[in-house]
Amino acid sequence: MIRCREEHILSTLTPMSQPRSKSVETNASILRALPSVDELLRSNEAQVLRRSVGTQRLTTLARSITAALRLELQNNFESDHSLAGDLRDSLLSEAVRRLKEACEADQVTGVGRVINATGVILHTNLGRAPLSETAREALNQQARGYCALEYDLTTGERGRRGGRVEDLLVELTGAEAALVVNNCAAAALLILTVLAGNGETIVSRGELVEIGGDFRVPDVMATSGTLMVEVGTTNRTKLEDYRRALNEKTRLIMRVHPSNYRIVGFTATPSVAELSGLAKEAGLPLYEDAGSGVLRDLSEYKLADEPIISVSLSSGADVVSFSGDKLLGACQAGLIVGRREIVSLLRKHPLYRALRADKLSLAVLEKTLESHRRERASEEVPVLRMLALTKDQIAARAGTLIEKYRQDSVSTSLTLEICDGESAIGGGAGATTHPETALISISHQKRSADQLAAGLRRSQIPIVCRIAEGKVIIDLRTVAPDEEPQIVATLLKLAK
C-alpha cells in the first residue's frame, strides 16, 4: 500500500459511497499520477545511482519498481483512497526511495567484504581462511600488472607454472614432486581419472563422506570413470577387507579423511602404513585424500586427528591431496604431493590444464607457504592466530569493546554482556574441536534477535553473527582487532 507523507488528505470517501463513474475517474487519475520509468530515471537521485550500478541495471530496477507501484495502486483502489498531498510528488518520492533501496540491496549480493563475528574460523559461506598480510600484498601486486607466471627470468625462456609453489610444497612435506589445481575436489578427480579411470578403486564404506555443497566422494569417483568398490562397514573396516576386494581390475587403494564427522566407540580402520604395505604387495598406488591437511602438528589446538601431510607420505602414501584454504591458511586450491612418476602422469593429462590454478591463487599460496617455511605461520597466518587465542584474551577484547560502546552510547535500549561459549573450526576440519571462548550477547528492549542480526548485516561492512537463546551472539575470535570499531559504530546506530 502506498502511504504518502503529506498531512493533507486527498479523499476519505470509500468506493461504496461514490458513484461508479467518479470511482473509475479517480482510479484513472491516480494511475496517471504514477511516474514513468523515464521520469524516475531523470530524478537527481537516479543520476547519482547511475554511476554506481550502470544505466542498464538502473533501468531494469526502475521498471520493476514502477510496475510494483502500479500493481499496489490497482489492488488498493477498493480499500484505501487516503492518499495525501500532491499525489504525483508523493509517488515519485516513494519510487525514488525504493530505487535507492533496490540499488543498495543489489550491491550487497556480490562477493563483498564482511566481518565474521560467528566464531567459525573456516566459515565456508564466508570464504574460509582470511589471507595473511604478505599474501594480500602479493595479490595486489599480481592484480596490478603482469607477472612471471610461466616465464623464467634467468634464462628468458618459458618457465613452469607454479614452480615456486611446487618447490615449497616438496620442501615442506618431503614429497618427491607436487602439483596445484583449483580445489581439492579437482585434485581428487584428476588423481582418480589418471590412476584408476579404467578400473576399480577400493575405499572403506565408512569413508564415503559428503562435504558441504553436496560434494560426495562417490559422485567424484563416478565422474572420474573408476568403479568404486566399498569394503568393510560404516564403523569397522579391516585390512583383510581390502585384501579380499583385490582383483585384476583393481587400480587404486584410496583412503579418505572423514573431514566433517567422526565415528566413535566400536571402530577400526587400517593405518596408512598398513594400507601401504598391502598396496605395495599388490603393486598398486595408495592415495590419501587428507581433506584439510596440515603441515605441522596442531595437537596443541586439539587438532591431533588432522592428517599431517609429511607423516602420511613417510608412512607410505604414494600421493596425497589436501586443501589450500583451510588449515594451511591460503586460498582455494587443491594441493597434490607424492611420488615423482605419479605427479608426472597427472601433469601430462589433458584434464590438468582444465583444473590448473591461476596466477592470483599461486601468488597467495607462495607467500603463505613461505610463512610456513620460515616457521612464522603461527604469527602471520590469520587462521593459526585465531586458533591460538585463549578464552581470557578474547574476554579482555570483549570487555574493551563493551566499555567503548558504553562510553559513546546515550541509549539504554541495547544490553551487552559477556558470557562463556565455544568457537568452531569449520571448513570440514576439527569436527569435534570446539575452542572455549568468551561471547558478547546482545539484546534490545524492543527489537528481536532476528531484527538486530539483520541490522548488523546491513551495516557499511556487513557483520555476520550468530543467534542463540533469543540473543545476538558475537565471537571476537574471528574478528580482526581493526574491525572492532566498525562493530561498535554499528551497535551505536542500532541502539538509536
C-alpha positions as CSV (number, residue, x, y, z in Angstrom):
1,M,0.0,0.0,0.0
2,I,1.3,3.5,-0.8
3,R,1.3,5.8,2.2
4,C,2.2,9.4,1.4
5,R,3.9,11.6,3.9
6,E,1.9,14.9,3.5
7,E,-0.7,15.7,6.1
8,H,-3.5,16.9,3.7
9,I,-5.9,14.0,2.9
10,L,-6.9,13.8,-0.7
11,S,-10.0,11.8,-0.1
12,T,-11.6,9.8,2.7
13,L,-14.6,8.6,0.8
14,T,-14.9,4.8,0.4
15,P,-15.6,3.4,-3.0
16,M,-19.1,2.3,-1.9
17,S,-20.2,5.9,-1.2
18,Q,-19.1,7.2,-4.6
19,P,-20.9,6.9,-7.9
20,R,-19.2,4.3,-10.0
21,S,-18.2,6.8,-12.7
22,K,-16.5,9.0,-10.2
23,S,-14.6,6.0,-8.7
24,V,-13.3,5.0,-12.1
25,E,-12.3,8.6,-12.8
26,T,-10.5,8.8,-9.5
27,N,-8.7,5.5,-10.2
28,A,-7.5,6.6,-13.6
29,S,-6.3,9.9,-12.1
30,I,-4.3,8.1,-9.5
31,L,-2.7,5.9,-12.2
32,R,-1.8,9.0,-14.3
33,A,0.0,10.4,-11.3
34,L,2.3,7.4,-11.2
35,P,5.8,8.5,-12.5
36,S,7.0,6.9,-15.7
37,V,10.2,5.0,-15.9
38,D,11.9,7.9,-17.8
39,E,10.7,10.4,-15.1
40,L,12.1,8.2,-12.4
41,L,15.4,7.8,-14.2
42,R,15.7,11.6,-14.7
43,S,15.5,12.3,-11.0
44,N,18.6,13.7,-9.3
45,E,18.9,10.6,-7.1
46,A,18.8,8.3,-10.1
47,Q,21.6,10.3,-11.8
48,V,23.8,9.6,-8.8
49,L,22.8,5.9,-8.6
50,R,23.6,5.5,-12.3
51,R,27.3,5.9,-11.7
52,S,27.4,3.0,-9.2
53,V,25.1,0.5,-10.9
54,G,25.1,1.5,-14.6
55,T,22.4,2.6,-16.9
56,Q,21.1,-0.8,-18.0
57,R,20.8,-2.1,-14.4
58,L,19.2,1.1,-13.1
59,T,16.6,1.0,-15.9
60,T,15.7,-2.6,-15.1
61,L,15.3,-1.7,-11.4
62,A,13.2,1.4,-12.3
63,R,10.8,-0.7,-14.5
64,S,10.4,-3.2,-11.8
65,I,9.6,-0.6,-9.2
66,T,7.1,1.3,-11.3
67,A,5.4,-1.9,-12.2
68,A,5.1,-2.9,-8.5
69,L,3.7,0.6,-7.6
70,R,1.1,0.3,-10.3
71,L,0.0,-3.1,-9.1
72,E,-0.2,-1.9,-5.5
73,L,-2.3,1.1,-6.5
74,Q,-4.7,-1.1,-8.5
75,N,-5.0,-3.6,-5.6
76,N,-5.8,-0.8,-3.2
77,F,-8.4,1.1,-5.2
78,E,-11.3,-0.6,-3.4
79,S,-9.8,-0.4,0.1
80,D,-7.9,2.8,0.6
81,H,-8.0,6.2,-1.1
82,S,-6.3,8.1,1.8
83,L,-3.5,9.3,-0.4
84,A,-2.2,12.6,0.8
85,G,-0.8,15.9,-0.5
86,D,0.5,16.3,-4.1
87,L,0.0,12.8,-5.4
88,R,2.5,12.9,-8.3
89,D,5.3,14.2,-6.0
90,S,4.4,11.7,-3.3
91,L,4.5,8.7,-5.8
92,L,7.8,10.0,-7.3
93,S,9.4,10.3,-3.8
94,E,8.2,6.7,-3.0
95,A,9.6,5.4,-6.3
96,V,13.0,7.1,-5.7
97,R,13.1,5.7,-2.2
98,R,12.5,2.2,-3.4
99,L,15.1,2.7,-6.2
100,K,17.7,3.6,-3.7
101,E,16.9,0.6,-1.5
102,A,17.0,-1.7,-4.6
103,C,20.4,-0.4,-5.6
104,E,21.7,-0.8,-2.1
105,A,20.4,-4.4,-2.0
106,D,21.9,-5.0,-5.4
107,Q,25.4,-4.0,-4.2
108,V,25.4,-6.5,-1.3
109,T,24.5,-9.5,-3.4
110,G,28.1,-9.8,-4.7
111,V,31.3,-11.2,-3.2
112,G,31.8,-8.2,-0.9
113,R,33.8,-8.0,2.3
114,V,32.1,-9.0,5.6
115,I,33.1,-9.1,9.2
116,N,32.9,-12.7,10.5
117,A,31.6,-12.5,14.1
118,T,30.3,-16.1,14.2
119,G,33.4,-17.7,15.8
120,V,33.6,-20.2,13.0
121,I,37.2,-19.9,11.8
122,L,36.9,-21.6,8.5
123,H,33.4,-20.4,7.6
124,T,32.8,-21.9,4.1
125,N,30.0,-19.5,3.3
126,L,32.2,-16.5,4.3
127,G,35.2,-17.6,2.2
128,R,37.1,-19.8,4.7
129,A,40.6,-18.7,5.5
130,P,41.4,-15.0,5.6
131,L,44.7,-14.2,4.0
132,S,47.9,-13.1,5.7
133,E,49.2,-9.6,5.1
134,T,52.0,-10.8,2.9
135,A,49.6,-12.9,0.8
136,R,47.3,-9.8,0.4
137,E,50.3,-7.7,-0.7
138,A,51.2,-10.4,-3.3
139,L,47.6,-10.5,-4.5
140,N,47.6,-6.7,-5.0
141,Q,50.9,-6.8,-6.9
142,Q,49.8,-9.6,-9.3
143,A,46.5,-7.8,-9.9
144,R,48.2,-4.5,-10.8
145,G,50.1,-5.8,-13.9
146,Y,52.0,-8.7,-15.5
147,C,53.8,-11.4,-13.6
148,A,56.3,-14.2,-14.4
149,L,53.6,-16.9,-14.4
150,E,55.3,-19.2,-16.9
151,Y,58.4,-17.2,-17.6
152,D,62.0,-18.0,-16.4
153,L,63.6,-14.7,-15.7
154,T,67.0,-16.3,-15.5
155,T,67.0,-17.9,-19.0
156,G,64.5,-15.7,-20.7
157,E,62.6,-18.8,-21.8
158,R,59.2,-20.4,-20.9
159,G,59.1,-21.5,-17.3
160,R,57.0,-23.9,-15.2
161,R,53.6,-22.6,-13.9
162,G,53.5,-22.7,-10.2
163,G,57.1,-23.9,-10.0
164,R,57.9,-21.9,-6.8
165,V,54.7,-23.2,-5.0
166,E,55.5,-26.8,-6.0
167,D,59.1,-26.5,-4.8
168,L,57.8,-25.1,-1.4
169,L,55.3,-28.0,-1.1
170,V,58.1,-30.5,-1.8
171,E,60.3,-28.9,0.9
172,L,57.6,-28.7,3.5
173,T,56.1,-32.2,3.0
174,G,59.1,-34.2,2.0
175,A,57.4,-35.3,-1.2
176,E,59.3,-36.0,-4.4
177,A,57.0,-33.8,-6.5
178,A,54.0,-31.5,-6.2
179,L,51.1,-30.1,-8.3
180,V,48.5,-27.4,-7.8
181,V,44.9,-27.4,-9.1
182,N,42.0,-25.1,-8.4
183,N,40.4,-27.0,-5.5
184,C,40.6,-30.3,-3.5
185,A,37.7,-31.9,-5.4
186,A,39.5,-31.2,-8.6
187,A,42.6,-32.9,-7.2
188,A,40.6,-36.0,-6.3
189,L,39.0,-36.0,-9.7
190,L,42.4,-35.7,-11.5
191,I,44.0,-38.4,-9.4
192,L,41.2,-40.9,-9.8
193,T,40.8,-40.3,-13.5
194,V,44.5,-40.7,-14.2
195,L,45.3,-43.6,-11.9
196,A,42.0,-45.6,-11.9
197,G,39.7,-44.3,-14.6
198,N,39.8,-47.7,-16.4
199,G,39.4,-49.9,-13.4
200,E,38.3,-50.2,-9.8
201,T,39.2,-48.2,-6.7
202,I,38.9,-49.8,-3.2
203,V,37.6,-47.5,-0.4
204,S,36.2,-48.1,3.1
205,R,32.5,-47.7,3.4
206,G,33.0,-45.5,6.5
207,E,34.9,-43.0,4.4
208,L,32.3,-42.2,1.8
209,V,31.8,-38.8,3.1
210,E,29.6,-35.9,2.0
211,I,31.1,-32.4,2.5
212,G,29.2,-29.1,2.2
213,G,27.6,-28.1,-1.0
214,D,26.5,-31.7,-1.9
215,F,30.1,-32.8,-2.6
216,R,30.2,-36.6,-2.3
217,V,33.1,-38.8,-2.6
218,P,31.1,-41.5,-4.6
219,D,30.0,-38.8,-7.1
220,V,33.6,-37.7,-7.8
221,M,34.6,-41.3,-8.2
222,A,31.8,-42.0,-10.6
223,T,32.7,-38.9,-12.7
224,S,36.3,-40.0,-12.9
225,G,35.3,-43.3,-14.6
226,T,36.6,-45.5,-11.8
227,L,34.4,-48.2,-10.3
228,M,34.0,-47.7,-6.6
229,V,34.4,-50.9,-4.5
230,E,33.2,-50.4,-1.0
231,V,34.7,-52.6,1.8
232,G,34.1,-53.0,5.5
233,T,31.2,-51.5,7.4
234,T,30.4,-47.9,8.5
235,N,32.3,-48.2,11.8
236,R,34.8,-51.0,11.2
237,T,37.0,-51.8,8.2
238,K,39.9,-54.2,8.5
239,L,42.9,-54.7,6.3
240,E,41.6,-58.1,5.3
241,D,38.5,-56.4,3.8
242,Y,40.8,-54.5,1.4
243,R,42.7,-57.7,0.6
244,R,39.6,-59.7,-0.3
245,A,38.5,-57.0,-2.7
246,L,41.7,-57.1,-4.8
247,N,41.4,-58.4,-8.3
248,E,42.8,-57.9,-11.8
249,K,40.7,-54.8,-12.3
250,T,41.9,-53.0,-9.1
251,R,43.9,-49.9,-10.0
252,L,44.0,-47.9,-6.7
253,I,43.5,-48.1,-3.0
254,M,42.0,-44.9,-1.6
255,R,41.9,-43.6,2.0
256,V,39.6,-40.6,2.8
257,H,39.9,-38.5,5.9
258,P,36.4,-38.0,7.3
259,S,36.6,-34.3,7.4
260,N,33.3,-33.1,8.9
261,Y,32.3,-36.0,11.1
262,R,33.7,-38.7,13.4
263,I,32.7,-42.2,14.3
264,V,33.5,-43.1,17.9
265,G,33.1,-46.2,20.0
266,F,33.4,-49.6,18.4
267,T,35.6,-48.6,15.4
268,A,38.5,-49.9,13.4
269,T,40.4,-48.7,10.3
270,P,43.8,-49.7,8.9
271,S,46.6,-47.1,9.3
272,V,48.3,-45.5,6.3
273,A,51.4,-47.8,6.9
274,E,49.2,-50.9,6.9
275,L,47.4,-49.9,3.7
276,S,50.8,-49.0,2.1
277,G,52.1,-52.5,2.8
278,L,49.1,-54.1,1.2
279,A,49.3,-51.7,-1.8
280,K,53.0,-52.5,-2.4
281,E,52.3,-56.2,-2.1
282,A,49.6,-55.9,-4.8
283,G,51.7,-53.5,-7.0
284,L,49.1,-50.7,-6.6
285,P,49.4,-47.0,-5.6
286,L,47.9,-45.8,-2.3
287,Y,46.1,-42.4,-2.5
288,E,45.0,-40.4,0.6
289,D,42.5,-37.6,0.4
290,A,43.6,-35.7,3.5
291,G,40.8,-33.1,3.4
292,S,42.1,-30.0,5.2
293,G,45.6,-31.4,5.8
294,V,48.2,-29.7,8.0
295,L,51.9,-29.1,7.6
296,R,52.8,-29.4,11.3
297,D,51.4,-30.9,14.5
298,L,48.4,-28.9,15.7
299,S,47.6,-31.1,18.7
300,E,48.2,-28.0,21.0
301,Y,44.9,-26.8,19.5
302,K,43.2,-30.1,20.0
303,L,43.5,-31.0,16.3
304,A,45.6,-34.1,16.7
305,D,43.3,-36.2,14.3
306,E,44.0,-34.0,11.3
307,P,46.5,-35.8,9.0
308,I,50.0,-34.3,8.8
309,I,50.9,-34.4,5.2
310,S,54.6,-35.3,5.7
311,V,53.6,-38.1,8.1
312,S,51.2,-39.6,5.5
313,L,53.9,-39.6,2.9
314,S,56.6,-41.0,5.2
315,S,54.1,-43.7,6.3
316,G,53.8,-44.9,2.7
317,A,51.1,-42.9,0.8
318,D,52.1,-42.6,-2.8
319,V,50.0,-39.5,-3.5
320,V,48.2,-37.2,-1.1
321,S,45.8,-34.3,-1.8
322,F,44.6,-31.5,0.6
323,S,43.1,-28.1,0.6
324,G,44.8,-24.7,0.4
325,D,42.1,-22.6,2.0
326,K,41.6,-24.4,5.3
327,L,44.2,-25.0,8.0
328,L,47.0,-24.1,5.6
329,G,45.5,-20.6,5.6
330,A,45.7,-19.7,2.0
331,C,43.2,-19.5,-0.9
332,Q,41.1,-22.2,-2.6
333,A,43.3,-24.7,-4.2
334,G,43.9,-28.5,-4.4
335,L,47.4,-29.4,-3.4
336,I,48.9,-32.7,-4.6
337,V,52.1,-34.2,-3.4
338,G,53.7,-37.6,-3.8
339,R,55.9,-39.8,-5.9
340,R,57.5,-38.1,-8.9
341,E,56.3,-40.6,-11.5
342,I,52.7,-40.2,-10.3
343,V,52.8,-36.4,-10.3
344,S,54.3,-36.5,-13.8
345,L,51.4,-38.6,-15.1
346,L,48.9,-36.1,-13.5
347,R,50.7,-33.1,-15.0
348,K,50.7,-34.6,-18.5
349,H,47.0,-35.5,-18.5
350,P,44.7,-33.1,-20.5
351,L,42.4,-32.7,-17.5
352,Y,45.1,-30.9,-15.6
353,R,45.0,-28.0,-18.0
354,A,41.3,-27.5,-17.2
355,L,41.9,-27.7,-13.5
356,R,45.2,-25.8,-13.0
357,A,45.4,-22.8,-10.7
358,D,45.6,-19.2,-11.9
359,K,48.2,-16.5,-11.2
360,L,46.4,-15.0,-8.2
361,S,45.9,-18.3,-6.4
362,L,49.6,-19.2,-7.0
363,A,50.7,-15.8,-5.6
364,V,48.7,-16.3,-2.4
365,L,49.9,-19.9,-2.0
366,E,53.5,-18.9,-2.5
367,K,53.5,-16.3,0.3
368,T,51.5,-18.4,2.7
369,L,53.9,-21.4,2.2
370,E,56.8,-19.1,2.7
371,S,55.4,-18.2,6.1
372,H,55.2,-21.9,7.0
373,R,58.8,-22.5,5.8
374,R,60.1,-19.6,7.8
375,E,58.2,-21.0,10.8
376,R,56.3,-17.8,11.2
377,A,52.9,-19.1,10.2
378,S,51.6,-19.0,13.8
379,E,52.2,-15.3,13.8
380,E,51.4,-14.4,10.2
381,V,48.6,-16.7,9.1
382,P,45.2,-15.5,10.5
383,V,43.7,-19.0,10.8
384,L,46.5,-20.1,13.1
385,R,46.5,-16.9,15.1
386,M,42.7,-17.4,15.7
387,L,43.3,-20.9,16.8
388,A,45.9,-19.8,19.3
389,L,43.7,-17.2,21.0
390,T,42.8,-18.1,24.6
391,K,39.4,-17.6,26.2
392,D,40.9,-14.9,28.5
393,Q,42.4,-13.0,25.6
394,I,39.0,-12.9,23.8
395,A,37.3,-11.9,27.1
396,A,39.6,-9.0,27.5
397,R,38.9,-7.8,24.0
398,A,35.2,-8.2,24.5
399,G,35.3,-6.2,27.7
400,T,37.1,-3.3,25.9
401,L,34.6,-3.3,23.1
402,I,31.6,-3.2,25.5
403,E,33.3,-0.4,27.5
404,K,33.9,1.6,24.3
405,Y,30.2,1.2,23.4
406,R,29.0,2.3,26.8
407,Q,31.2,5.4,26.7
408,D,29.8,6.5,23.4
409,S,26.2,5.5,23.8
410,V,23.4,7.7,25.0
411,S,20.8,5.0,24.8
412,T,20.0,2.1,27.2
413,S,18.0,0.1,24.6
414,L,20.8,-2.3,23.9
415,T,22.2,-4.7,26.6
416,L,25.7,-6.1,26.1
417,E,27.0,-8.9,28.3
418,I,30.0,-11.3,28.3
419,C,29.2,-15.0,28.6
420,D,31.0,-18.3,28.1
421,G,30.8,-20.2,24.9
422,E,32.5,-22.2,22.2
423,S,34.0,-21.4,18.8
424,A,34.2,-23.8,15.9
425,I,36.9,-24.7,13.4
426,G,34.6,-25.2,10.4
427,G,35.5,-26.0,6.8
428,G,35.3,-29.7,7.4
429,A,38.2,-29.6,9.9
430,G,38.3,-30.4,13.6
431,A,34.7,-31.8,13.7
432,T,34.9,-32.5,17.4
433,T,37.1,-29.5,18.3
434,H,35.3,-26.5,19.9
435,P,37.7,-24.0,21.5
436,E,36.5,-22.2,24.6
437,T,35.7,-18.6,24.0
438,A,34.1,-15.5,25.6
439,L,31.0,-14.3,23.7
440,I,29.2,-10.9,23.6
441,S,25.5,-11.4,23.9
442,I,23.3,-8.5,22.7
443,S,19.6,-7.9,23.3
444,H,17.3,-5.0,22.6
445,Q,14.3,-3.7,24.6
446,K,12.0,-3.7,21.5
447,R,13.8,-5.4,18.7
448,S,14.1,-9.2,18.2
449,A,17.3,-11.0,17.7
450,D,16.5,-11.5,14.1
451,Q,16.0,-7.8,13.6
452,L,19.3,-7.0,15.4
453,A,21.1,-9.5,13.2
454,A,19.6,-8.0,10.1
455,G,20.7,-4.6,11.2
456,L,24.3,-5.9,11.7
457,R,24.2,-7.4,8.2
458,R,23.1,-4.1,6.7
459,S,26.0,-2.1,8.2
460,Q,28.5,-0.4,5.9
461,I,30.7,-3.5,6.2
462,P,28.2,-6.3,6.9
463,I,28.6,-8.0,10.2
464,V,27.6,-11.7,10.3
465,C,26.9,-13.1,13.8
466,R,25.0,-16.0,15.5
467,I,21.7,-16.1,17.3
468,A,21.3,-18.2,20.5
469,E,18.6,-18.3,23.1
470,G,16.9,-15.2,21.7
471,K,20.1,-13.1,21.7
472,V,22.6,-12.0,19.1
473,I,26.0,-13.5,19.8
474,I,29.3,-12.1,18.7
475,D,32.5,-14.1,19.0
476,L,35.6,-11.9,18.6
477,R,37.9,-14.9,17.9
478,T,37.1,-14.4,14.2
479,V,37.1,-10.6,14.3
480,A,40.3,-8.8,13.5
481,P,41.2,-6.1,16.1
482,D,40.9,-3.3,13.4
483,E,37.3,-4.5,12.7
484,E,36.1,-3.9,16.2
485,P,35.4,-0.1,15.8
486,Q,33.0,-0.9,12.9
487,I,31.1,-3.3,15.3
488,V,30.9,-0.5,18.0
489,A,29.7,2.1,15.4
490,T,27.0,-0.3,14.1
491,L,25.8,-1.1,17.6
492,L,25.5,2.6,18.4
493,K,23.3,3.1,15.3
494,L,21.1,0.1,16.3
495,A,20.7,1.5,19.8
496,K,19.1,4.6,18.4
